[in-house]
Amino acid sequence: MADPPTPEAILAQRAVIDPVFLDSPLVRHPALDEALGLSCTLKVETMNPVRSFKGRGTEAVIGALDPSPTPGVITTSTGNFGQATRRRGIAATIVCPADANPVKVAAMRRLGARVILAGPADGDGKALARGMAAEHGLVFVEDGVHPEIAAGNGTIAQEMTDSGVRPDVVVIQVGDGSLATGVGGWLKARSPQTRVVAVVASRAPSMQRSLEAGRPVEAPSATIADGMAIDRPVPVAVELLPRCIDELIAVDDEQMLAAVRLLLDAVGVLAEPSGAAGVAALMGNPQ
């Protein structure tokens, strides 16, 4: 049975992750508090070279690879994870959905990654990526599977509590599950009074259905929040998440877009829909 990342594993990743991804700012704004009807602290993960928390987990898993020469890595990504992979200077092949955000695709190519757009018959592209890994001797990196990714993401919560922030509730978006597993794993160990609320996209229902069933359940995704657009969770995520979160809430695309507007208007922070999902949940469930 897999276990959530321990505080020791999370702290060890601080020596692996490029400091450019660490110590992201904690932001408060009275206009946001007033709009939400509560005191809200944001952990802003967009002020780094890939404008995403994904750099933390990617740095951690790439740093754990065998240091001997490797032909490279291959992964599936809607953009953020792929950008972070290539920063380490390892040859990277990224399999993206055909309708992936063109800005993110261009960014991955600009960093030197080989980007392959999966066709309609390729689903989420994981089978295609696995096949290419076997054919070319590449390391297949699957977000949500490698424990180093969750441990790297857990540094977000470590920075919060070490800054003296021990909130009553932490609200966090869920895609493949590694972010919530890492953050929840730290909080369960170091701030057990904090309630961890996970947020899924209602138009990407596979994770919610999987947690309800206790096993991976496949369901098509049609959400604007590409970072949460999971068609079938990996088994380890379904196993670990119930031990790292206290509640699951679904938000729709319209709620996330309203949260994007609120963050820009009230705080001056521009977030993509996935990054605004936590605020969307607070807007609909202020208690």
Secondary structure per residue as TSV (DSSP state, phi and psi in degrees):
chain	resnum	aa	ss	phi	psi
A	1	M	-	360.0	132.2
A	2	A	-	-74.6	153.9
A	3	D	-	-121.0	150.6
A	4	P	-	-60.9	158.1
A	5	P	-	-63.2	137.3
A	6	T	-	-80.8	160.5
A	7	P	H	-55.9	-35.7
A	8	E	H	-65.6	-40.8
A	9	A	H	-66.4	-38.1
A	10	I	H	-67.3	-45.9
A	11	L	H	-62.9	-34.4
A	12	A	H	-63.2	-27.6
A	13	Q	G	-72.5	-16.8
A	14	R	G	-66.2	-22.7
A	15	A	G	-84.8	-10.3
A	16	V	T	-102.0	-39.7
A	17	I	S	-73.9	134.6
A	18	D	-	-55.8	129.0
A	19	P	G	-56.0	-18.9
A	20	V	G	-63.4	-20.5
A	21	F	G	-97.1	-6.0
A	22	L	S	-96.7	163.8
A	23	D	S	56.0	47.3
A	24	S	-	-66.6	151.9
A	25	P	-	-72.2	148.7
A	26	L	E	-97.4	126.7
A	27	V	E	-124.3	133.5
A	28	R	-	-123.0	149.9
A	29	H	-	-152.2	128.7
A	30	P	H	-60.5	-31.5
A	31	A	H	-65.2	-36.4
A	32	L	H	-70.1	-43.5
A	33	D	H	-58.2	-42.7
A	34	E	H	-65.7	-42.0
A	35	A	H	-65.9	-35.1
A	36	L	H	-90.0	-20.3
A	37	G	T	74.0	30.4
A	38	L	S	-161.6	171.2
A	39	S	-	-90.6	120.2
A	40	C	-	-124.3	130.5
A	41	T	-	-113.8	126.9
A	42	L	E	-97.1	139.6
A	43	K	E	-103.6	105.8
A	44	V	-	-89.8	111.5
A	45	E	-	-104.6	18.0
A	46	T	-	-99.5	-1.2
A	47	M	S	-100.2	54.2
A	48	N	S	-143.2	174.1
A	49	P	T	-60.0	-26.2
A	50	V	T	-108.1	4.0
A	51	R	S	55.3	39.7
A	52	S	S	-160.5	154.0
A	53	F	T	-66.0	-14.9
A	54	K	H	-59.0	-24.3
A	55	G	H	-59.9	-32.3
A	56	R	H	-63.9	-57.0
A	57	G	H	-66.5	-35.3
A	58	T	H	-67.6	-44.1
A	59	E	H	-57.4	-41.2
A	60	A	H	-65.3	-46.5
A	61	V	H	-73.7	-36.9
A	62	I	H	-67.7	-36.1
A	63	G	H	-65.6	-21.6
A	64	A	T	-87.8	-5.9
A	65	L	S	-66.6	154.0
A	66	D	-	-55.3	126.0
A	67	P	S	-67.6	-12.8
A	68	S	S	-65.9	158.0
A	69	P	-	-54.9	138.6
A	70	T	-	-131.4	144.4
A	71	P	S	-63.4	-17.3
A	72	G	-	135.0	-175.6
A	73	V	E	-120.9	158.2
A	74	I	E	-135.8	141.5
A	75	T	E	-151.9	165.4
A	76	T	E	-102.8	142.6
A	77	S	-	-162.0	147.7
A	78	T	S	-88.8	-3.3
A	79	G	S	148.5	-53.2
A	80	N	H	-67.5	-46.1
A	81	F	H	-64.3	-38.8
A	82	G	H	-64.7	-39.8
A	83	Q	H	-62.7	-42.9
A	84	A	H	-67.2	-35.9
A	85	T	H	-59.7	-44.4
A	86	R	H	-71.8	-20.6
A	87	R	T	-61.8	-24.9
A	88	R	T	-76.9	-4.1
A	89	G	S	82.9	8.0
A	90	I	-	-92.2	136.7
A	91	A	-	-57.1	127.8
A	92	A	E	-128.5	134.1
A	93	T	E	-112.8	127.4
A	94	I	E	-117.4	124.0
A	95	V	E	-97.8	119.0
A	96	C	E	-115.4	154.1
A	97	P	-	-61.6	150.9
A	98	A	T	-60.7	-28.2
A	99	D	T	-99.8	23.4
A	100	A	-	-60.3	153.6
A	101	N	-	-55.5	118.0
A	102	P	H	-63.6	-27.2
A	103	V	H	-65.8	-42.8
A	104	K	H	-69.7	-37.8
A	105	V	H	-61.8	-43.8
A	106	A	H	-63.4	-37.8
A	107	A	H	-65.1	-40.8
A	108	M	H	-63.7	-43.6
A	109	R	H	-66.1	-36.2
A	110	R	H	-63.0	-33.4
A	111	L	T	-79.0	-4.9
A	112	G	T	101.9	6.1
A	113	A	-	-77.7	149.2
A	114	R	E	-86.4	121.2
A	115	V	E	-110.1	127.0
A	116	I	E	-115.9	124.7
A	117	L	E	-89.0	119.0
A	118	A	-	-69.4	146.6
A	119	G	-	-86.7	172.1
A	120	P	G	-56.9	-31.3
A	121	A	G	-80.2	-7.7
A	122	D	G	-90.3	-2.2
A	123	G	T	58.7	-128.9
A	124	D	T	-81.0	-1.6
A	125	G	S	87.5	-4.0
A	126	K	H	-67.9	-40.1
A	127	A	H	-62.8	-41.0
A	128	L	H	-61.2	-45.4
A	129	A	H	-65.1	-41.4
A	130	R	H	-61.7	-42.8
A	131	G	H	-62.6	-42.0
A	132	M	H	-67.5	-35.3
A	133	A	H	-62.4	-45.3
A	134	A	H	-66.3	-38.6
A	135	E	H	-70.2	-37.1
A	136	H	H	-110.0	4.9
A	137	G	T	70.4	28.5
A	138	L	-	-87.2	158.0
A	139	V	E	-87.4	120.5
A	140	F	E	-87.0	116.5
A	141	V	E	-101.8	117.1
A	142	E	-	-113.9	112.7
A	143	D	T	-60.0	132.7
A	144	G	T	101.0	-18.7
A	145	V	T	-96.0	-48.7
A	146	H	-	-74.2	126.0
A	147	P	H	-62.8	-26.4
A	148	E	H	-63.1	-32.6
A	149	I	H	-65.1	-47.6
A	150	A	H	-63.1	-40.0
A	151	A	H	-63.9	-41.4
A	152	G	H	-62.0	-42.2
A	153	N	H	-66.5	-29.0
A	154	G	T	-63.6	-17.5
A	155	T	H	-64.0	-20.2
A	156	I	H	-62.3	-49.3
A	157	A	H	-68.9	-36.1
A	158	Q	H	-59.7	-42.2
A	159	E	H	-65.7	-36.4
A	160	M	H	-62.1	-53.9
A	161	T	H	-69.0	-35.5
A	162	D	H	-68.2	-19.9
A	163	S	T	-85.6	1.2
A	164	G	T	91.2	5.3
A	165	V	-	-90.0	111.9
A	166	R	-	-127.8	80.0
A	167	P	-	-71.7	159.1
A	168	D	S	-66.6	-38.3
A	169	V	E	-137.8	137.3
A	170	V	E	-115.8	128.6
A	171	V	E	-112.8	126.4
A	172	I	E	-143.0	138.4
A	173	Q	E	-73.6	154.1
A	174	V	-	-126.5	123.4
A	175	G	S	-111.4	-95.7
A	176	D	S	-78.4	-16.0
A	177	G	S	107.6	-13.6
A	178	S	H	-70.0	-29.3
A	179	L	H	-68.0	-50.1
A	180	A	H	-66.3	-34.2
A	181	T	H	-65.6	-43.7
A	182	G	H	-68.7	-48.7
A	183	V	H	-65.5	-45.9
A	184	G	H	-65.1	-37.5
A	185	G	H	-60.1	-42.7
A	186	W	H	-66.1	-46.0
A	187	L	H	-66.8	-37.4
A	188	K	H	-61.9	-31.8
A	189	A	H	-87.6	-36.4
A	190	R	H	-113.3	-14.6
A	191	S	-	-145.3	63.0
A	192	P	T	-62.8	-17.0
A	193	Q	T	-77.5	-12.4
A	194	T	S	-78.3	127.7
A	195	R	E	-85.8	128.3
A	196	V	E	-103.4	116.0
A	197	V	E	-108.8	121.3
A	198	A	E	-96.1	142.5
A	199	V	E	-121.4	126.2
A	200	V	E	-114.7	160.9
A	201	A	E	-85.1	129.4
A	202	S	T	-63.2	-25.6
A	203	R	T	-91.5	10.5
A	204	A	S	-133.5	74.1
A	205	P	T	-84.0	2.1
A	206	S	H	-63.3	-40.3
A	207	M	H	-66.1	-44.7
A	208	Q	H	-61.6	-44.8
A	209	R	H	-65.8	-35.3
A	210	S	H	-66.7	-43.6
A	211	L	H	-66.0	-35.8
A	212	E	H	-66.9	-35.9
A	213	A	H	-86.5	-18.9
A	214	G	T	77.5	18.2
A	215	R	S	-158.8	158.4
A	216	P	-	-61.7	130.2
A	217	V	-	-124.8	126.9
A	218	E	-	-84.9	136.3
A	219	A	-	-152.6	137.2
A	220	P	-	-66.2	149.3
A	221	S	-	-109.9	138.9
A	222	A	-	-142.2	39.1
A	223	T	-	-98.7	152.3
A	224	I	S	-70.6	-20.5
A	225	A	-	-83.6	86.4
A	226	D	G	-64.1	-27.1
A	227	G	G	-70.8	-11.1
A	228	M	G	-116.1	8.2
A	229	A	-	-84.6	75.1
A	230	I	-	-100.5	128.2
A	231	D	S	-89.2	-32.5
A	232	R	S	-153.1	113.0
A	233	P	-	-67.0	154.4
A	234	V	-	-75.8	148.0
A	235	P	H	-55.9	-38.4
A	236	V	H	-65.0	-32.3
A	237	A	H	-67.6	-41.0
A	238	V	H	-65.0	-32.7
A	239	E	H	-72.6	-41.7
A	240	L	H	-86.0	-35.7
A	241	L	H	-55.7	-43.9
A	242	P	H	-59.8	-20.6
A	243	R	H	-88.7	-7.1
A	244	C	H	-117.3	-11.7
A	245	I	-	-127.1	162.4
A	246	D	S	-110.7	-21.4
A	247	E	E	-156.4	151.6
A	248	L	E	-124.8	130.9
A	249	I	E	-126.3	139.8
A	250	A	E	-105.2	137.2
A	251	V	E	-124.4	150.1
A	252	D	-	-96.0	173.2
A	253	D	H	-61.6	-38.2
A	254	E	H	-63.9	-38.9
A	255	Q	H	-65.3	-40.0
A	256	M	H	-66.9	-39.1
A	257	L	H	-66.1	-36.3
A	258	A	H	-64.3	-37.3
A	259	A	H	-69.1	-37.1
A	260	V	H	-57.7	-45.7
A	261	R	H	-65.1	-41.4
A	262	L	H	-62.9	-44.5
A	263	L	H	-62.9	-38.6
A	264	L	H	-70.4	-44.7
A	265	D	H	-71.4	-41.3
A	266	A	H	-87.9	-33.5
A	267	V	H	-119.7	-17.9
A	268	G	-	78.0	21.9
A	269	V	-	-106.4	125.7
A	270	L	-	-98.7	118.0
A	271	A	-	-123.1	149.4
A	272	E	-	-76.7	165.8
A	273	P	T	-54.4	-39.9
A	274	S	T	-60.3	-42.8
A	275	G	T	-69.8	-19.1
A	276	A	T	-97.3	1.7
A	277	A	H	-62.0	-36.8
A	278	G	H	-64.1	-42.6
A	279	V	H	-66.5	-37.1
A	280	A	H	-59.1	-40.2
A	281	A	H	-65.5	-39.0
A	282	L	H	-67.5	-35.4
A	283	M	H	-63.3	-34.7
A	284	G	H	-93.4	-17.1
A	285	N	-	-139.4	67.5
A	286	P	-	-64.4	-18.8
A	287	Q	-	-72.7	360.0
